[in-house]
Every structure is written in C-alpha cells, then in structure tokens.
Amino acid sequence: MNIIAIGAIASLLAGLATAVGALPILFIKDVSPRWQGIFLGLGGGIMLAATAFSLIVPGLDAAAQQGASEFNAAGLMVGSILLGGALLWLIHNNFPHEHFHRGPEGRQSEKFAQIWLFVIAIALHNLPEGLAVGVGFGTGDLSQGIPLALGIGIQNMPEGLVVALALRNLNYSIASALGISLLTGVVEPVGGLLGAAAVSIAQPLLPWGLGFAAGAMLFVIVDEIIPEIDSQGLDQEGTVGVMIGFVTMMFLDVVLG
C-alpha cells in the first residue's frame, strides 16, 4: 500500500481511539478528579516520550544520514522544533476556542456556539498528533510509525473519556458527547496525510518534518496539558500519569521500533 495512505489510515485509527475511549459514558456518569489528573498526565507523558524518542532522535539521525554534521543536524532540529511550536502558537492565538477548565482563548467570536469552541480546541490539540504519526510513517520505516500510532492511540482513549465526561457535565447528551469525541478524532488523519505526503514526496524534508511535529507536540504539552492539570490542583496525580505515560511510550518505541 502507498506509504501516504498507510500514514493517513494509521492516524485515523489513532484518532478513532478518542471515540472508543468515550464509550464508557454509556455506563458511568463521572470519573473522580484524581483519575482525570492521571489521565491528563498519561497523555502528556506519552506525547513527551514520543516527541523525544520517536521524533527528535530519528530526526537527528535522518539529518546525519543526509550528510549534515552534528552541529548542523542539531541546529536543523532546533529550528524545525521552534517552527512547529511557533505555528501552533499562531493558530492558538488566532482561532477562537475554549477549554473546559481554563475558559476561552484566541480571538473570540460570537458566531461560534460554545460547543464548537470546544471542538476547535480539541481539534487543535489532535492535529499535531496526526502530523506526528503521518511523518513517522512517511519515513518509509513501519517500525518507526507503528509505535507512534499505537502510543497516540493509547493516550487518545483516556483523553476521549475525559472530554466526553466534561461535555456530559455541561448537560450535553450522550449522543452529542460521543459524536464530538468522534469528530475531534477524525481531525488526526488530516495531519497524518499532510505529514506523510510531505516527507515521503520530498525526503530532504524528513528531518524538518520530524522536528516540526516534535515542536507542535511540545507546544500542546506545555500550553495545554500542564496548565489543565494545574488549573484543577492535580499536580501529584498529573505527575504520576506523566511518568506512567512516558515509560509506556518509551517501552513501545524500544520494543516495536
């Protein structure tokens, strides 16, 4: 199968894990704040390990294989990471969106109902994840893409549950909560398609693509996940989740990669 199609499909499956994770709302009405903090930290830990082991390290290797010196490879990754973070910063400051606990961000508009502001916020969170999976498969090495897709899928499941429960607490119906979880997950293959296409068509872009995805993921971790944990006063629970998520993704990357 075409590597671009594989990247898009893999990112779609990882995104659909968000809806799968939301299914328990059919049977439960709430999750304790402690578990929500652990879930948020778990997602952050997986993303952090994926950024380091599945994006930055392979990006340095790819730059070296293309003939870059250690200094130039490091400089290339620094530039691409900052570029990825800068793009996410621009998007977050110019797209109206709203977080469940921290409230509205970006340019606000009366044209959007609150529910769509939540959808945009979650979509902005998921887009870099899809991009990372797509770039991982775009290398042409399935052993690099599979751990990324699996790790992102794992962290999407508790994230989907937290999102669905938050929507239920805001009096949205079960159908709406499940539908929105599914909708936000479908955003990931957009990033996956872009990432896989860019680096598979133009191989010199591979280290840039890996660094760009890493920078976008880092921005999400620092700008969204950590403040979300802090806003709920769940520092220790979040720390436990981050550590579990980090070692889980590290294990997947070593064993499957």
C-alpha positions, 0 to 999 in steps of 0.5 A: 500500500502507498506509504501516504495512505498507510500514514493517513489510515494509521492516524485515523485509527489513532484518532478513532481511539478518542471515540472508543475511549468515550464509550464508557459514558454509556455506563458511568456518569463521572470519573473522580478528579484524581483519575482525570489528573492521571489521565491528563498526565498519561497523555502528556507523558506519552506525547513527551516520550514520543516527541523525544524518542520517536521524533527528535532522535530519528530526526537527528539521525535522518539529518546525519544520514543526509550528510549534515554534521552534528552541529548542523543536524542539531541546529536543523532540529532546533529550528524545525522544533521552534517552527512547529511550536511557533505555528501552533502558537499562531493558530492558538492565538488566532482561532477562537476556542475554549477549554473546559477548565481554563475558559476561552482563548484566541480571538473570540467570536460570537458566531461560534456556539460554545460547543464548537469552541470546544471542538476547535480546541480539541481539534487543535490539540489532535492535529499535531498528533496526526502530523506526528504519526503521518511523518513517522510513517512517511519515513518509509520505516513501519517500525518507526510509525507503528509505535507512534500510532499505537502510543497516540492511540493509547493516550487518545482513549483516556483523553476521549473519556475525559472530554466526553465526561466534561461535555456530559457535565455541561448537560450535553447528551450522550449522543452529542458527547460521543459524536464530538469525541468522534469528530475531534478524532477524525481531525488526526488523519488530516495531519497524518496525510499532510505529514506523510505526503510531505516527507515521503514526496520530498525526503530532504524534508524528513528531518524538518518534518520530524522536528516540526511535529516534535515542536507542535507536540511540545507546544500542546504539552506545555500550553495545554496539558500542564496548565489543565492539570494545574488549573484543577490542583492535580499536580501529584496525580498529573505527575504520576500519569506523566511518568506512567505515560512516558515509560509506556511510550518509551517501552513501545518505541524500544520494543516495536521500533 
